[in-house]
């Protein structure tokens, strides 16, 4: 084995070990997972790594691909390629299509937001149908940096600076869904290298090079410009997200500690068990302004 082959082998092993360790850290062994696959380098790397560790961790994989119908016929072709991937890995799967260009005209949201809403609703639906333990997503450290940057512009405060968590939950009606991002500490560049080494051909969405969607502008223009002055901007923003998550946990503990002393609740049986929640204003105003806002 020459030096290049050894380096390639080490990269593949490093990413597989990293993902495996993340699964073990969150206790996600012997679980059923919905794997979200777009067909790009990140999701294909995720899919291949999960396939390599599934027996060791007793994972059951179920593929999910959402065709937004924004680049017909290219998006239909991508869906067929992803379907072949699922078959290659001997997975059960669901693929759903929509024509978001028509739907988008009836909403006040951006096309990017509308696409995300429909995509996640699809993932939630499949997770409920399959009684899955988690939905696994291929977000990377680059995605995390972009998210934190977007939230800075939005002025979302400490909550937004957390970015995306490795493991989080979403409540949809009666169901609670776990979202898991085992590649959140892996860069897109590492995933591209993994694909090249593993002879994986990721699909490329030409719209990703457009600067019109805000995330694309941040990814392709703003962050690239900032790198001229701060080359480590991506790991720095990821470090900011991690620190913010730790700080937010502390605030949540303080809120829980103060909750019972400043909040009173009453259930009215005559009003179909309607719950009334009241804040004790004097007690609230005596607290730190940060705690007040979070309460």
C-alpha positions in Angstrom: 0.0 0.0 0.0 1.5 3.3 -1.1 1.3 6.6 0.9 -1.8 7.9 -1.0 -3.6 4.6 -0.5 -2.8 4.6 3.2 -4.0 8.2 3.6 -7.2 7.3 1.8 -7.8 4.3 4.0 -7.2 6.4 7.1 -9.8 9.0 6.0 -12.4 6.4 5.4 -11.7 4.7 8.7 -11.7 8.1 10.5 -15.1 9.1 9.2 -16.6 5.7 9.9 -15.2 5.6 13.4 -16.4 9.2 14.1 -20.0 8.4 13.0 -20.0 5.1 15.0 -18.7 6.9 18.1 -21.5 9.6 17.7 -24.1 6.9 17.5 -22.8 5.2 20.7 -22.6 8.6 22.5 -26.3 9.1 22.0 -27.2 5.5 22.6 -28.5 5.0 19.1 -27.7 1.3 18.8 -30.3 -1.4 17.9 -32.4 1.3 16.4 -34.5 1.9 13.3 -33.5 4.9 11.3 -35.0 7.0 8.5 -32.0 8.1 6.4 -32.6 11.3 4.5 -30.8 11.1 1.1 -30.7 13.9 -1.5 -28.0 12.2 -3.5 -25.3 14.8 -2.9 -21.9 14.1 -1.5 -22.9 14.6 2.2 -26.0 12.3 2.1 -24.2 9.6 0.1 -21.3 9.6 2.5 -23.7 9.3 5.3 -25.6 6.4 3.6 -22.4 4.5 2.8 -21.0 4.9 6.3 -24.3 3.8 7.9 -24.3 0.7 5.7 -20.7 -0.1 6.8 -21.6 0.1 10.6 -25.2 -1.1 10.6 -24.4 -4.7 11.5 -22.0 -3.8 14.3 -24.6 -1.4 15.8 -27.6 -3.4 14.9 -29.2 -0.6 12.9 -32.2 -0.9 10.6 -32.0 1.6 7.8 -35.0 3.0 5.8 -34.3 5.4 3.0 -36.2 8.6 2.3 -35.9 10.9 -0.6 -38.1 14.0 -1.4 -38.2 15.2 -5.0 -39.1 18.9 -4.8 -39.9 19.0 -8.6 -38.0 22.2 -9.0 -35.6 21.0 -11.8 -37.8 18.8 -14.0 -36.6 16.5 -15.6 -33.3 16.6 -13.7 -34.9 16.2 -10.3 -36.8 13.2 -11.5 -33.5 11.7 -12.8 -32.0 12.4 -9.4 -34.8 10.5 -7.7 -34.2 7.5 -9.9 -30.5 7.5 -9.0 -31.3 7.7 -5.3 -33.8 4.8 -5.7 -31.0 2.7 -7.2 -28.8 3.6 -4.2 -31.5 2.3 -1.8 -31.7 -0.9 -3.8 -28.0 -1.2 -3.9 -27.9 -1.1 -0.1 -30.9 -3.5 0.1 -32.9 -1.0 2.0 -36.6 -0.4 2.3 -37.4 3.2 1.2 -40.0 5.8 0.4 -39.7 8.5 -2.4 -42.2 11.3 -2.7 -42.5 14.0 -5.3 -44.2 17.4 -5.3 -44.3 20.4 -7.6 -43.2 23.1 -5.2 -43.1 25.8 -7.9 -46.9 25.7 -8.0 -47.3 25.4 -4.2 -44.8 28.2 -3.5 -47.0 30.8 -5.3 -49.7 30.2 -2.7 -47.4 30.9 0.4 -45.7 33.9 1.9 -42.5 32.0 2.6 -39.4 31.9 0.6 -39.0 29.0 -1.8 -36.1 27.6 0.3 -38.3 27.7 3.4 -41.3 26.1 1.6 -39.0 23.3 0.3 -37.7 22.6 3.7 -41.1 22.5 5.3 -42.4 20.0 2.8 -39.2 17.9 3.0 -39.4 17.6 6.7 -43.1 16.9 6.8 -42.3 14.0 4.5 -39.6 12.7 6.8 -41.9 13.0 9.8 -44.6 11.1 8.0 -42.3 8.2 7.1 -40.8 8.1 10.6 -44.3 7.8 12.1 -45.4 5.1 9.6 -42.2 3.1 10.3 -42.2 3.8 14.0 -38.5 4.8 13.6 -36.3 5.9 16.5 -34.7 8.8 14.6 -34.4 10.7 11.3 -30.8 10.8 10.3 -29.6 13.9 8.3 -26.4 14.6 6.5 -25.7 18.1 7.8 -22.0 19.0 8.1 -19.8 21.5 9.9 -20.1 23.8 6.8 -23.9 23.7 7.1 -23.6 24.5 10.8 -21.4 27.5 10.1 -23.9 28.8 7.5 -26.8 28.3 10.0 -25.0 30.2 12.7 -24.2 33.1 10.3 -27.8 33.3 9.1 -29.0 33.4 12.7 -26.6 36.2 13.5 -28.1 38.3 10.8 -31.6 37.5 12.0 -30.7 38.6 15.5 -31.9 35.4 17.1 -29.7 35.7 20.2 -28.2 32.8 22.1 -30.8 30.3 21.0 -30.0 30.9 17.3 -26.2 30.8 18.0 -26.6 27.2 19.0 -27.2 26.4 15.3 -28.1 22.7 14.7 -27.7 20.2 17.5 -26.3 16.7 16.9 -29.4 15.3 18.5 -32.7 17.1 18.9 -36.4 16.4 19.0 -39.4 18.0 17.3 -43.0 17.7 18.4 -45.6 17.2 15.6 -49.1 16.6 17.0 -49.0 13.5 19.1 -45.6 12.4 17.8 -42.2 13.3 19.0 -39.4 12.9 16.4 -35.7 12.7 17.0 -33.4 14.4 14.5 -29.8 13.1 14.4 -26.9 14.6 12.6 -23.8 12.4 12.9 -21.8 14.3 10.3 -22.1 17.7 12.1 -18.4 17.7 12.9 -17.4 16.6 9.5 -16.6 19.0 6.6 -18.1 18.9 3.2 -14.6 18.6 1.8 -14.0 15.5 3.8 -17.2 14.0 2.4 -16.2 14.8 -1.1 -12.9 13.0 -0.5 -14.7 10.0 1.0 -16.9 9.8 -2.1 -13.9 10.0 -4.4 -12.0 7.3 -2.5 -15.1 5.0 -2.3 -15.9 5.5 -6.0 -19.2 7.2 -5.1 -20.6 9.6 -7.7 -22.5 12.3 -5.9 -25.3 14.1 -7.7 -24.8 17.8 -8.2 -27.6 20.4 -8.0 -26.6 23.3 -10.3 -28.9 25.6 -8.3 -26.4 25.3 -5.4 -24.1 27.7 -7.2 -26.8 30.4 -7.4 -26.4 33.4 -5.1 -30.1 34.2 -4.9 -31.1 31.9 -1.9 -29.7 33.5 1.2 -27.9 30.3 2.4 -26.2 30.0 -1.0 -25.0 33.6 -0.8 -23.6 33.0 2.7 -22.0 29.7 1.5 -20.6 30.7 -1.9 -19.9 34.4 -1.4 -19.8 35.8 2.2 -18.0 33.0 4.0 -15.5 32.7 1.1 -14.8 36.4 1.4 -14.4 36.2 5.2 -11.9 33.4 4.7 -9.5 35.9 3.2 -9.2 37.5 6.6 -10.3 34.6 8.9 -9.3 31.3 7.3 -10.7 29.3 10.2 -14.2 31.0 10.1 -16.0 27.7 9.7 -14.5 25.9 12.7 -14.8 29.2 14.6 -18.5 29.4 14.0 -18.9 25.7 14.9 -17.1 26.4 18.2 -19.4 29.3 18.8 -22.4 27.0 18.3 -21.0 24.4 20.7 -20.3 27.0 23.4 -23.8 28.5 22.9 -25.4 25.1 23.3 -23.6 24.6 26.6 -24.5 28.1 27.8 -28.2 27.6 26.8 -28.3 24.4 28.9 -27.3 26.4 31.9 -30.0 29.0 31.2 -32.6 26.3 30.9 -31.6 24.9 34.3 -32.0 28.4 35.8 -35.4 28.8 34.2 -36.5 25.4 35.5 -35.3 26.5 39.0 -37.3 29.7 38.9 -40.4 28.4 37.1 -42.5 27.3 40.0 -41.8 30.4 42.0 -42.9 32.9 39.3 -45.5 30.9 37.4 -48.9 29.7 38.5 -51.2 27.5 36.5 -54.9 26.6 36.9 -56.9 23.9 35.2 -60.6 24.6 34.6 -62.6 21.4 34.4 -65.7 23.3 33.3 -63.8 24.6 30.3 -62.7 21.2 28.9 -59.7 21.2 31.2 -58.5 24.5 29.8 -55.1 25.4 31.3 -54.4 29.0 32.4 -50.8 30.1 33.0 -50.0 33.3 34.8 -46.8 35.1 35.5 -46.2 36.8 38.8 -45.0 40.1 37.5 -43.2 41.4 40.6 -41.3 38.2 41.0 -40.4 38.1 37.3 -39.2 41.7 37.3 -36.8 40.9 40.2 -34.9 38.4 38.0 -32.1 38.9 35.6 -33.3 40.3 32.3 -32.0 37.3 30.4 -34.1 34.9 32.6 -37.1 37.2 32.2 -37.0 36.9 28.4 -36.6 33.1 28.5 -39.5 32.7 31.0 
